[in-house]
Amino acid sequence: MAPQGEPQESTIATQSLYVIRHGDRWDYQHPEWKATSKRPGDPSLSTLGFEQARQVGQYLNQVFVEEDVTAEEITVLSSPFLRTVQTSNEMLAEMQDVKGDASDTVKIKPEYGVFELDIWNGDFHESLPNIEERQCYFPRLESDYSTLFVPDLPEDCEKFFDRCDEAMKRIGAAYPCHEDNNRVLIIVTHAACCIGLVKSGTGCAVQEITAAAPCSIYKMTRTTEEEKWTIDHYSKEGGTNGYTGHMKDVGSATVPWNNFGEDKTYSGPPLDNDE
């Protein structure tokens, strides 16, 4: 106990969670690719997508340096699809100024609980190779990581939101806020999961979550005194509810997505042209 009259050190810890969509997709830039691909549901990033992923890394590198975050305090979870692993890999390669050699020491944990929404009869997921093959080409993948859970497929939107609830519950339990090495969590995932994970973590309605552009960033925070995560309101200028200010070119082929409305129509915040 500190002597009477001396200020006591705060024991409240703060944790940041960055949910990031993968970069621009190759198949959206080159739709003819699917006709001859043996894995049409698992496309690569496009040239623009690789650039966007590096810009995410450059942005986070600057943020982490300013906040004195070290490599040991960073955990990266990634959907096992190629475009998300590529985004994670390019992102980490740019964190060269983060203490502890983050670009070389931080591993990518392949987490199936945050993989793509399945509303296409499982076609995308059938294209996934086993993780051992992925590791042959992406040495940053953590070889002995065990995914928190594998979602049951097929899934409709209701089942998908339940999956996101389960993912956030398990991630929160696996990486508690009070442990020093869990200061920063990064989840690299897909558009639907960006919306679903933010919804589950914060309690926001999908109408309060900015549509997920390629490599957009959703930063949530919580403390040891809070059960729910918090996020900026979608209307906050420069806020991190789907932030894209770190990118030079958002592109036009991989469009922002928050389409949980009837017949997969837009379900996000009011657009600029809405009355």
Secondary structure, DSSP 8 states (H G I E B T S, - for coil): ---TTS-------EEEEEEEE---BHHHH-GGGGGT-S-TTS--B-HHHHHHHHHHHHHHHHHHHHTT-BGGGEEEEE-SSHHHHHHHHHHHHT-TTSBTTHHHH--EEE-GGG-----STTTTGGG---HHHHHHH-TTB-TT---S----SS--HHHHHHHHHHHHHHHHHHS-TTSGGGSEEEEEE-HHHHHHHHHHHH---GGGS--B-TT-EEEEEEETT-SS-B---TTSTT-SEEE-TT-S---SSS--B---SGGG---SS--TT--
